[in-house]
Amino acid sequence: EAGVAQSPRYKIIEKRQSVAFWCNPISGHATLYWYQQILGQGPKLLIQFQNNGVVDDSQLPKDRFSAERLKGVDSTLKIQPAKLEDSAVYLCASSLGQGYGETQYFGPGTRLLVL
Amino acid sequence: AQSVTQPDIHITVSEGASLELRCNYSYGATPYLFWYVQSPGQGLQLLLKYFSGDTLVQGIKGFEAEFKRSQSSFNLRKPSVHWSDAAEYFCAVLGTSGSARQLTFGSGTQLTVLP
């Protein structure tokens, strides 16, 4: 079974530029998550989708971050404009559903450096 | 709101020695608890999870964890550490945020294994 795919793996941009990350979840997984992991910290949930609808985006900085999940499969996370403090690893995860018994499977992440 | 504390930022053990990583959680209801491992450049891999029942949970790679409600703890153990276990370990609790179920992670414990 293929895992969660993410691209690009690394990205370096200057502040005020825009950047986009892509995620392809495990086939058949209805729930998709984007996390931000700052160096030295645990992952923090940014947004959660159930199929193509947003379930929770309470921790997404909506003035600069946006995310969509077209057709309930792939997802993109965009930052515009980027700030220095956005330097982090952005992890995508997916699960079959939202139930308490569901395991989240993580992709390898995209490491973003904002200069 | 739920929270997770991992008191040890960094632990060093010799190969073959036993290991215990500490995790304390705060959650008002019955907790659903997880341990994940993250190797350099990799996403998070689930080691084990606790939902209910037996408080001693067995996971992959020879790891186990014990849920102690009275101490609000879910410590991870391994009787004999291998060099390949060097990685960062994250404890997490599944809680709620509005209508969504959300994983909250601790800040992680970095494990170094000496030959």
Interface residues (C-beta under 8 A of the other chain):
Chain A: G3 V4 G40 Q41 G42 P43 K44 L45 Q48 V55 D56 S58 L91 A93 Q98 G99 Y100 G101 T103 Q104 Y105 F106 G107 P108 G109
Chain B: V4 Y32 Y36 G41 Q42 G43 L44 Q45 L46 K49 F51 F90 A92 L94 S97 G98 S99 A100 R101 Q102 L103 T104 F105 G106 S107 G108
